[in-house]
Amino acid sequence: MTALLSVRGLSVQAGDWPVLSDVDLTVEEGEIHALVGANGAGKSSLAYALMGAAGYAPTSGEIRFEGELISGVPMHERARRGMTLAWQEPARFEGLTVEDYLRLGRRDADAAGCLERVGLPAGEYLRRPVDRALSGGERKRVELAAVLAMRPRLAILDEPASGIDLVSVVEILKVIQGLRREGAAVLAITHREDVAAGADRATQLCGGRVVCRGAPAEVIAYFKARRCVRCDGEVCGHARA
């Protein structure tokens, strides 16, 4: 059976600095896969490489989506094929309303319904601009609503590096489960035990490398045992993959 997303031997440099080294990862159809690790471990760099963001082109390895090689495919084409990313730091769009933003990917999106699903009353938010007037928590909720509106095949959800209270864990888990009910797979990038625990499988990064993979409880225990807060770039001791 072909995995929805397959990453093999992926290495990436940001400038002259290696941020990912020989990473292997698979996400199956309909799977929730948690990617865990301390801040700076390479989780967001992997998300950007998967989506084809500028500056994160692989130096080696391959990325396949539905069996097709996409390592050189531009970001907009990956989105058209069904991949979407909720960025760690949500963007602002001066002059664009929330409703227009939610319909960028699909003109027929249920913008009001998607807002309600992330705890934002549609009547209060549809006409508001996606600008500095929105708080960080509001922007993150709007972005999660945009992910729901896209109805993706694969949703990559990159948790904020700090301030997780801006969007409650309960809301994040509701979005993840909602995406799965609609047939999407989810790659949940997190350092939160309560988010990772709801996954089917988990993978831990340290120093841009995979150091542990398997059942979420096993990976969480390995991660917690090292008490990582911020990755120092040194792969943790007794690593195994």
VENPETA-V299168 format. One record per residue. N is the residue number from 1. SS is DSSP state (helix for helix, strand for strand, loop for the rest). PSI is psi in whole degrees, 0 to 359 (* if undefined). Layout:
[[N;SS;PSI] [N;SS;PSI]]
This chain:
[[1;loop;132] [2;loop;129] [3;loop;151] [4;loop;313] [5;strand;131] [6;strand;122] [7;strand;129] [8;strand;122] [9;strand;35] [10;strand;124] [11;strand;140] [12;strand;140] [13;strand;137] [14;strand;105] [15;loop;235] [16;loop;4] [17;strand;123] [18;strand;124] [19;strand;340] [20;strand;139] [21;strand;111] [22;strand;49] [23;strand;130] [24;strand;136] [25;strand;140] [26;strand;146] [27;strand;123] [28;loop;164] [29;loop;130] [30;loop;7] [31;loop;147] [32;strand;117] [33;strand;122] [34;strand;132] [35;strand;111] [36;strand;163] [37;loop;159] [38;loop;164] [39;strand;132] [40;loop;4] [41;loop;346] [42;loop;7] [43;helix;310] [44;helix;325] [45;helix;321] [46;helix;318] [47;helix;315] [48;helix;321] [49;helix;319] [50;helix;323] [51;helix;354] [52;loop;30] [53;loop;148] [54;loop;137] [55;loop;0] [56;loop;32] [57;loop;138] [58;strand;141] [59;strand;340] [60;strand;165] [61;strand;184] [62;strand;154] [63;strand;126] [64;strand;139] [65;strand;122] [66;loop;37] [67;loop;350] [68;strand;136] [69;strand;124] [70;loop;12] [71;loop;327] [72;loop;10] [73;loop;133] [74;loop;161] [75;helix;315] [76;helix;329] [77;helix;325] [78;helix;320] [79;helix;320] [80;helix;328] [81;helix;349] [82;loop;13] [83;strand;139] [84;strand;155] [85;strand;129] [86;strand;108] [87;loop;153] [88;loop;319] [89;loop;105] [90;loop;144] [91;loop;159] [92;loop;145] [93;strand;96] [94;strand;131] [95;strand;359] [96;strand;129] [97;strand;161] [98;helix;317] [99;helix;315] [100;helix;321] [101;helix;317] [102;helix;340] [103;loop;6] [104;loop;318] [105;loop;325] [106;loop;115] [107;loop;337] [108;loop;13] [109;loop;145] [110;loop;81] [111;helix;316] [112;helix;315] [113;helix;321] [114;helix;323] [115;helix;315] [116;helix;326] [117;helix;341] [118;loop;16] [119;loop;21] [120;loop;119] [121;loop;123] [122;helix;320] [123;helix;334] [124;helix;340] [125;helix;338] [126;loop;320] [127;loop;358] [128;loop;145] [129;strand;150] [130;strand;76] [131;loop;199] [132;loop;346] [133;loop;338] [134;loop;138] [135;loop;169] [136;helix;319] [137;helix;321] [138;helix;318] [139;helix;322] [140;helix;321] [141;helix;319] [142;helix;319] [143;helix;318] [144;helix;322] [145;helix;324] [146;helix;323] [147;helix;315] [148;helix;320] [149;helix;329] [150;helix;336] [151;loop;61] [152;loop;165] [153;loop;323] [154;strand;122] [155;strand;125] [156;strand;113] [157;strand;109] [158;strand;110] [159;loop;144] [160;loop;144] [161;loop;335] [162;loop;168] [163;loop;38] [164;helix;339] [165;helix;343] [166;helix;325] [167;loop;117] [168;loop;152] [169;helix;322] [170;helix;316] [171;helix;319] [172;helix;315] [173;helix;323] [174;helix;319] [175;helix;315] [176;helix;313] [177;helix;325] [178;helix;319] [179;helix;318] [180;helix;319] [181;helix;331] [182;loop;6] [183;loop;3] [184;loop;153] [185;strand;153] [186;strand;129] [187;strand;105] [188;strand;111] [189;strand;118] [190;strand;160] [191;loop;14] [192;loop;126] [193;helix;320] [194;helix;334] [195;helix;314] [196;helix;328] [197;loop;336] [198;loop;3] [199;loop;165] [200;loop;320] [201;strand;164] [202;strand;154] [203;strand;137] [204;strand;136] [205;strand;145] [206;strand;126] [207;loop;32] [208;loop;9] [209;strand;153] [210;strand;124] [211;strand;345] [212;strand;142] [213;strand;153] [214;strand;214] [215;loop;142] [216;helix;317] [217;helix;322] [218;helix;315] [219;helix;319] [220;helix;317] [221;helix;319] [222;helix;318] [223;helix;313] [224;helix;327] [225;helix;334] [226;loop;354] [227;loop;40] [228;loop;137] [229;loop;310] [230;strand;133] [231;loop;132] [232;loop;5] [233;loop;351] [234;loop;126] [235;loop;131] [236;loop;151] [237;loop;152] [238;loop;32] [239;loop;146] [240;loop;148] [241;loop;*]]
